[in-house]
Amino acid sequence: MNTANFGLEDILLTSPMIVLFLFSLVPLTIKILRGNVEQVHLATVIEVLIGLLVTATLIVVFGSEGQGGSPTAFGGQLIFDGLTTWSSLIAVVITGASVVLMYENPSTRGPQFSELMFLTMSSLLGALILIASINLIGVFIGLELMSLSLYLMIAMSHEQKISKEAAIKYFVLGSMASAVFLYGVSFIYGTTGSISTVDLMETAQPLIQGHSNLFIFGFALVIIGFCFKVSIAPFHAWTPDVYQGSPTPVTAFMATAVKTASFAAFLRILASKGIGGSDNLLNLLQWLAVITMTVGNVAALVQNNLKRTLAYSSVAHSGYVLMGVIAVGISEGSAYPAASVIYYLMAYSLMTLGAFAVLSLIERNENHFVQTDELAGLAKSHPMLALCFSVFLFSLAGLPPVMGFFGKLYLFSAAINEGLLWMALWGIINSVLSVYFYLRPIVVMYMKEGSCTSSKENYGTTFVVVVLAVLIIVLGVVSGPIFNMVERSLG
Amino acid sequence: MLLSLLIFLPIVLALAVTAWPQKTTLRYLALAGSIIEFAVSLVVLLQFDKTSPALQLVEKHMWVERFGISYFLGIDGISMMLVMLTTFLTPVIILASWKSIDERIKGFHASLFVLQTAMLGSFLAMDAILFYTFWELSLIPMYFMVGIWGGARRIYATVKFFIYTMSGSVLMLLAIIFMMRLTPEVTGGSISASILDFYKLQIPFIAGDFFTPQTLLFFAFALAFAIKVPMFPLHTWLPDAHVEAPTPGSVILAGVMLKMGTYGFIRWVIPLFPEAAEHFSWLFIGAGVVGIIYGALVAMIQPDVKKLIAYSSVSHMGYIIIGLFTMNSYGLNGGLYQMLNHGISTGALFLLIGMIYERTHSREIAKYGGLASALPFFTIAFIIVTMSSIAVPMTNGFIGEFLILLGSYQYSPWVAVFSVTGVVLGAAYMLWMVKRVFFGPKGEIVLAAEKDSHHALYDLSPREVLVLVPLVVLIFWMGLFPNQFMNYSKTSVDYLIQNKNQYMLLGAGER
């Protein structure tokens, strides 16, 4: 037994998480010290942003360079490889942007802002643990910490009806999924005697090829648990309701940071080569991906509520990412498919966050759900905002030369490399389908008369929107070096 | 550097136009900028060596190293002509839009310049992904142009245009990725998206079997280009887009954007998949013939003069497709020449219709009649352009159609027989339209103009003369001295044919 056998190195490696935890206590502590009186929101936000900045710096400093073996902490419970570094970095950056959104959105700012900030950072902490865990119990802990904070963040919205419904819905279904996941883990432990995904790499393939039904059952349950978290059809039904009900900044956080973390962990489990040995499991996953893309895009076609449109779009994008994750699962140890997934997640997070940020700017109060038709006239009253929104939407639709296009290019090439040509074909067909609903807001903004405005004082969110739009263009045009960096760190 | 300058100068202009504070002088800035751009393209023309079939003024830098995607520009005779057409038409369009576009002029000029970049980029990109990037980029400004400044049903038209074209091109993207995966065979290990490496590929082809790589890749590319051309029966987006687009949009759509499709056939489809192209040439020539006749017949009965021209475009593009797929020297040269002709004559027709629409706010043929008495100079210009469009000798249209017919006769006399009917039908619907609009009894509009000074019709203004003169000059210049133009492209076309034949021989030898 390797009990309590840890040293400085473990502390250093996990320092981002420790620092993040400490910083998450700052706003709450200050509030208590002030006799339960909320301090100025701006001060809270600055504290949080400093915390996130330090966390991000520590991630970069102690992150893996990709040379040699990846360091692990606490006797092989947490791994710090390229995947951890990049996914954590995406999650932290996205959280920073979401915090700015929360500061200015009417449904999140108010007397409980410090609590909200604490929950956001705990949720991020859960995400970081989830990303780094190579132990299925660690994965579970990360997943729960992330989700439990999230349930509260949704329920804390000032909107009184839909957000409560969303929180309950997400809580019940999310707990169910966690239970399914845990049940699956117990079967895996029962058949292999280990809960480490590293051990799984060696034990999974022979067990699956040997038709060990108990193991396959357990593995399938674990996959189902993740499919729920990343809203893969048919486990996606909660997504539109919860996304709509949550305050827009929380939705943005949920759709990007949380999804990136969940996919990173999903990737790690599928990279254990379990699915490579089983044609049934492989086929099933492929079908799930294809169905998810199609369901997401077709349902988005008929939405008029912009948040629901983006929710279904997020479901569809999960389908694309799952395609890449499958490619990772069947590839022979090449870093390329995993890098393409990471790049795609980066692109997806930036553009989805951007789109939600625009929505957040347009919302007048906490009970206002933006309909597509309401955007009419935005191009006249806020040309810059409309332009940025168009960049996000064109990128989501996968038009060159922005990030969305290169994300798809790399992802589809990865799929084709692994012989998944038919999935790439479906992906392509779906991208065309999606163009229609991504264009609709643009049509309304630019080509219809109306009086859509946004509140002028939201400088922070506006800044986030512009920065994201620039990033999407720049990281798209110079995607080569970025992709190389990701791939090197994973290799 | 010259080609980069040529491509990115319009983007700079677009930014300049957006940032320009004064609305009144904005058009002058745009006009001056587009003329400088034309001057740059003239410099390219002067530096171009027309005796060499090789790519010239080449620029190549690695873009995405992992995938062998490069920023690879080059120009040969085929691109040269289309580049000149693009840079020539842009100042004409800016001048023509002087009065007709009066709201959001910043946005309009910015879209126009971005569109110019995208079109020039597609003609000059010699890397598949770079080409695809420019190709898709061209959709966005056009989408806004139709959607913002268009007619009553503009949104329907623009969304249809976007989705139609996009659905064609994504399959091409898949095909490009697939071909990039094949390139290590010829580059010695590294993946590449350069067209020169693509040209070296020998993709397996089996005549009777549809599911062979070359056939599938051929169709994936051909579909994208056929939609853009548009080739019958994929043409249905075109009449909608043309009718709803503002005049400058129609001109650029007919003048240059449709040429991107036919250019794609010459640059990518025929050299990359010669066997499949030859094997399925009957399909494309058949569609071309049907398109010629169908387009002409539908044009004949249109009550709306703009729609009539739109369908005549379908008919004319049918000729170009036939010319290209005969794959002999006459056909290809004629096809390429006809691309320029169509750009100029159909572009001019749309400009003229735009001018008449500004005066009368109607495009219904039935309301016109007897316009010649009120607008004599306008009528002369219109008739000259009509002559070019129906290929009367001495005009440019004649040379192009004649060469294509020669080429198609070589391919099969029957094709020539059927395509010639298009010439007759073309003359019929155009002349009939001219008769109904300009001659005959005075129609509603002319009568109203005579009665009421508010509706008075004015003949060409100096600005409009300035718009039309270069076009009319080109019509005769290209009709009387075709060799001055064709010399630029001839070497490249011959080289293409020679390479294709060599490929077929090599392929046969290997099997």
Interface residues (C-beta under 8 A of the other chain):
Chain A: F394 L399 P400 P401 F405 F406 L409 Y410 F412 S413 I416 N417 L421 A424 L425 I428 I429 S431 V432 V435 Y436 L439 V443 Y446 M447 K448 S479 G480 F483 N484 E487
Chain B: M62 W63 V64 E65 R66 F67 I69 I129 Y132 T133 E136 L137 L139 I140 Y143 F144 G147 I148 R154 I155 T158 V159 F162 I163 M166 S167 V170 L171 L173 L174 I177 F178 M180 R181
